[in-house]
Amino acid sequence: KFRNTLRYALGNLDDFNPESDKAALQEMLEIDRWVLAELDGVTEKVVRGYENYDFQMAYQTLYNFVTVTLSARYFDIIKDRLYIFAPKSVERRSAQTALYEITDKLCRLLAPILAFTADEAFENLPNQTLESVHLAEFPKVSGTDDSKLLTDWERIFSIRDEVLKSLEEARNAKGIGSSLEAKVILTADKETTRFLIAYYEDLRYIFIVSQTEVHEGDALNVEIQKADGAKCERCWNYSVLVGESEKYPTACERCFAALTEIEAN
């Protein structure tokens, strides 16, 4: 699992130069800042584990981070952004910056327990100058108070879990095939509705669906419907604007913007 995680991250850093392409923290997308905040907490726990010779705690902390935080959540969500957005776009560079930080720190933290795997991955980091991860120091903890950021995203992921259950039920009932065929309609109390509206533009990417709606009501309720519009042949999302571009008649509005940016560069 560790090796696959590092391979996935490195595979998406092929065109990334940390010296020229790295995004400033304040310019990064919120989910990218969230994963770095999670990494900060992991670093603190793992280093403390090593200092106390508690290797089981260090390993378990790293394993949970890789399997839950990265594989089940973060990688699943940013996959679309990495593949669909223009190579030099702010959105893609933000994700790559997070992936670079994750890979660099994971290699350093894994070095005592996965010596060869950590060293091999570390050598393949873009612009790496050290000969070996075993010559590098453990990463430092930033010391930034990210408690609100972490709390907000934990809440988002708890709602996402409910959405994923409903999507699976709809899939089993043959209502949809892929989750991208779905439109998610959320009904929630006033406070939760306001919370979700603040993330409205990102919800469809967080849930990995084509469309979302948020309505105020009583308790949280998730309804799954077929997405409106036609399927974009490039990103496979459904949009009512597919077919409006003469130049790219089978692309959605997001892919049209990405393709235009790619052509310009």
Secondary structure as a PSIPRED ss2 file (coil, helix, strand):
# PSIPRED VFORMAT (PSIPRED V4.0)

   1 K C   1.000  0.000  0.000
   2 F H   0.000  1.000  0.000
   3 R H   0.000  1.000  0.000
   4 N H   0.000  1.000  0.000
   5 T H   0.000  1.000  0.000
   6 L H   0.000  1.000  0.000
   7 R H   0.000  1.000  0.000
   8 Y H   0.000  1.000  0.000
   9 A H   0.000  1.000  0.000
  10 L H   0.000  1.000  0.000
  11 G H   0.000  1.000  0.000
  12 N C   1.000  0.000  0.000
  13 L C   1.000  0.000  0.000
  14 D C   1.000  0.000  0.000
  15 D C   1.000  0.000  0.000
  16 F C   1.000  0.000  0.000
  17 N C   1.000  0.000  0.000
  18 P C   1.000  0.000  0.000
  19 E C   1.000  0.000  0.000
  20 S C   1.000  0.000  0.000
  21 D C   1.000  0.000  0.000
  22 K C   1.000  0.000  0.000
  23 A C   1.000  0.000  0.000
  24 A C   1.000  0.000  0.000
  25 L H   0.000  1.000  0.000
  26 Q H   0.000  1.000  0.000
  27 E H   0.000  1.000  0.000
  28 M C   1.000  0.000  0.000
  29 L C   1.000  0.000  0.000
  30 E H   0.000  1.000  0.000
  31 I H   0.000  1.000  0.000
  32 D H   0.000  1.000  0.000
  33 R H   0.000  1.000  0.000
  34 W H   0.000  1.000  0.000
  35 V H   0.000  1.000  0.000
  36 L H   0.000  1.000  0.000
  37 A H   0.000  1.000  0.000
  38 E H   0.000  1.000  0.000
  39 L H   0.000  1.000  0.000
  40 D H   0.000  1.000  0.000
  41 G H   0.000  1.000  0.000
  42 V H   0.000  1.000  0.000
  43 T H   0.000  1.000  0.000
  44 E H   0.000  1.000  0.000
  45 K H   0.000  1.000  0.000
  46 V H   0.000  1.000  0.000
  47 V H   0.000  1.000  0.000
  48 R H   0.000  1.000  0.000
  49 G H   0.000  1.000  0.000
  50 Y H   0.000  1.000  0.000
  51 E H   0.000  1.000  0.000
  52 N C   1.000  0.000  0.000
  53 Y C   1.000  0.000  0.000
  54 D C   1.000  0.000  0.000
  55 F H   0.000  1.000  0.000
  56 Q H   0.000  1.000  0.000
  57 M H   0.000  1.000  0.000
  58 A H   0.000  1.000  0.000
  59 Y H   0.000  1.000  0.000
  60 Q H   0.000  1.000  0.000
  61 T H   0.000  1.000  0.000
  62 L H   0.000  1.000  0.000
  63 Y H   0.000  1.000  0.000
  64 N H   0.000  1.000  0.000
  65 F H   0.000  1.000  0.000
  66 V H   0.000  1.000  0.000
  67 T H   0.000  1.000  0.000
  68 V H   0.000  1.000  0.000
  69 T H   0.000  1.000  0.000
  70 L H   0.000  1.000  0.000
  71 S H   0.000  1.000  0.000
  72 A H   0.000  1.000  0.000
  73 R H   0.000  1.000  0.000
  74 Y H   0.000  1.000  0.000
  75 F H   0.000  1.000  0.000
  76 D H   0.000  1.000  0.000
  77 I H   0.000  1.000  0.000
  78 I H   0.000  1.000  0.000
  79 K H   0.000  1.000  0.000
  80 D H   0.000  1.000  0.000
  81 R H   0.000  1.000  0.000
  82 L H   0.000  1.000  0.000
  83 Y H   0.000  1.000  0.000
  84 I H   0.000  1.000  0.000
  85 F C   1.000  0.000  0.000
  86 A C   1.000  0.000  0.000
  87 P C   1.000  0.000  0.000
  88 K C   1.000  0.000  0.000
  89 S C   1.000  0.000  0.000
  90 V H   0.000  1.000  0.000
  91 E H   0.000  1.000  0.000
  92 R H   0.000  1.000  0.000
  93 R H   0.000  1.000  0.000
  94 S H   0.000  1.000  0.000
  95 A H   0.000  1.000  0.000
  96 Q H   0.000  1.000  0.000
  97 T H   0.000  1.000  0.000
  98 A H   0.000  1.000  0.000
  99 L H   0.000  1.000  0.000
 100 Y H   0.000  1.000  0.000
 101 E H   0.000  1.000  0.000
 102 I H   0.000  1.000  0.000
 103 T H   0.000  1.000  0.000
 104 D H   0.000  1.000  0.000
 105 K H   0.000  1.000  0.000
 106 L H   0.000  1.000  0.000
 107 C H   0.000  1.000  0.000
 108 R H   0.000  1.000  0.000
 109 L H   0.000  1.000  0.000
 110 L H   0.000  1.000  0.000
 111 A C   1.000  0.000  0.000
 112 P C   1.000  0.000  0.000
 113 I C   1.000  0.000  0.000
 114 L C   1.000  0.000  0.000
 115 A H   0.000  1.000  0.000
 116 F H   0.000  1.000  0.000
 117 T H   0.000  1.000  0.000
 118 A H   0.000  1.000  0.000
 119 D H   0.000  1.000  0.000
 120 E H   0.000  1.000  0.000
 121 A H   0.000  1.000  0.000
 122 F H   0.000  1.000  0.000
 123 E H   0.000  1.000  0.000
 124 N C   1.000  0.000  0.000
 125 L C   1.000  0.000  0.000
 126 P C   1.000  0.000  0.000
 127 N C   1.000  0.000  0.000
 128 Q C   1.000  0.000  0.000
 129 T C   1.000  0.000  0.000
 130 L C   1.000  0.000  0.000
 131 E C   1.000  0.000  0.000
 132 S C   1.000  0.000  0.000
 133 V H   0.000  1.000  0.000
 134 H H   0.000  1.000  0.000
 135 L H   0.000  1.000  0.000
 136 A C   1.000  0.000  0.000
 137 E C   1.000  0.000  0.000
 138 F C   1.000  0.000  0.000
 139 P C   1.000  0.000  0.000
 140 K C   1.000  0.000  0.000
 141 V C   1.000  0.000  0.000
 142 S C   1.000  0.000  0.000
 143 G C   1.000  0.000  0.000
 144 T C   1.000  0.000  0.000
 145 D C   1.000  0.000  0.000
 146 D C   1.000  0.000  0.000
 147 S H   0.000  1.000  0.000
 148 K H   0.000  1.000  0.000
 149 L H   0.000  1.000  0.000
 150 L H   0.000  1.000  0.000
 151 T H   0.000  1.000  0.000
 152 D H   0.000  1.000  0.000
 153 W H   0.000  1.000  0.000
 154 E H   0.000  1.000  0.000
 155 R H   0.000  1.000  0.000
 156 I H   0.000  1.000  0.000
 157 F H   0.000  1.000  0.000
 158 S H   0.000  1.000  0.000
 159 I H   0.000  1.000  0.000
 160 R H   0.000  1.000  0.000
 161 D H   0.000  1.000  0.000
 162 E H   0.000  1.000  0.000
 163 V H   0.000  1.000  0.000
 164 L H   0.000  1.000  0.000
 165 K H   0.000  1.000  0.000
 166 S H   0.000  1.000  0.000
 167 L H   0.000  1.000  0.000
 168 E H   0.000  1.000  0.000
 169 E H   0.000  1.000  0.000
 170 A H   0.000  1.000  0.000
 171 R H   0.000  1.000  0.000
 172 N H   0.000  1.000  0.000
 173 A C   1.000  0.000  0.000
 174 K C   1.000  0.000  0.000
 175 G C   1.000  0.000  0.000
 176 I C   1.000  0.000  0.000
 177 G C   1.000  0.000  0.000
 178 S C   1.000  0.000  0.000
 179 S H   0.000  1.000  0.000
 180 L H   0.000  1.000  0.000
 181 E H   0.000  1.000  0.000
 182 A E   0.000  0.000  1.000
 183 K E   0.000  0.000  1.000
 184 V E   0.000  0.000  1.000
 185 I E   0.000  0.000  1.000
 186 L E   0.000  0.000  1.000
 187 T E   0.000  0.000  1.000
 188 A E   0.000  0.000  1.000
 189 D C   1.000  0.000  0.000
 190 K H   0.000  1.000  0.000
 191 E H   0.000  1.000  0.000
 192 T H   0.000  1.000  0.000
 193 T H   0.000  1.000  0.000
 194 R H   0.000  1.000  0.000
 195 F H   0.000  1.000  0.000
 196 L H   0.000  1.000  0.000
 197 I H   0.000  1.000  0.000
 198 A C   1.000  0.000  0.000
 199 Y C   1.000  0.000  0.000
 200 Y H   0.000  1.000  0.000
 201 E H   0.000  1.000  0.000
 202 D H   0.000  1.000  0.000
 203 L H   0.000  1.000  0.000
 204 R H   0.000  1.000  0.000
 205 Y H   0.000  1.000  0.000
 206 I H   0.000  1.000  0.000
 207 F H   0.000  1.000  0.000
 208 I C   1.000  0.000  0.000
 209 V C   1.000  0.000  0.000
 210 S C   1.000  0.000  0.000
 211 Q E   0.000  0.000  1.000
 212 T E   0.000  0.000  1.000
 213 E E   0.000  0.000  1.000
 214 V E   0.000  0.000  1.000
 215 H E   0.000  0.000  1.000
 216 E E   0.000  0.000  1.000
 217 G C   1.000  0.000  0.000
 218 D C   1.000  0.000  0.000
 219 A C   1.000  0.000  0.000
 220 L C   1.000  0.000  0.000
 221 N E   0.000  0.000  1.000
 222 V E   0.000  0.000  1.000
 223 E E   0.000  0.000  1.000
 224 I E   0.000  0.000  1.000
 225 Q E   0.000  0.000  1.000
 226 K E   0.000  0.000  1.000
 227 A C   1.000  0.000  0.000
 228 D C   1.000  0.000  0.000
 229 G C   1.000  0.000  0.000
 230 A E   0.000  0.000  1.000
 231 K E   0.000  0.000  1.000
 232 C C   1.000  0.000  0.000
 233 E C   1.000  0.000  0.000
 234 R C   1.000  0.000  0.000
 235 C C   1.000  0.000  0.000
 236 W C   1.000  0.000  0.000
 237 N C   1.000  0.000  0.000
 238 Y E   0.000  0.000  1.000
 239 S E   0.000  0.000  1.000
 240 V C   1.000  0.000  0.000
 241 L C   1.000  0.000  0.000
 242 V C   1.000  0.000  0.000
 243 G C   1.000  0.000  0.000
 244 E C   1.000  0.000  0.000
 245 S C   1.000  0.000  0.000
 246 E C   1.000  0.000  0.000
 247 K C   1.000  0.000  0.000
 248 Y C   1.000  0.000  0.000
 249 P C   1.000  0.000  0.000
 250 T C   1.000  0.000  0.000
 251 A C   1.000  0.000  0.000
 252 C C   1.000  0.000  0.000
 253 E H   0.000  1.000  0.000
 254 R H   0.000  1.000  0.000
 255 C H   0.000  1.000  0.000
 256 F H   0.000  1.000  0.000
 257 A H   0.000  1.000  0.000
 258 A H   0.000  1.000  0.000
 259 L H   0.000  1.000  0.000
 260 T H   0.000  1.000  0.000
 261 E H   0.000  1.000  0.000
 262 I H   0.000  1.000  0.000
 263 E H   0.000  1.000  0.000
 264 A H   0.000  1.000  0.000
 265 N C   1.000  0.000  0.000
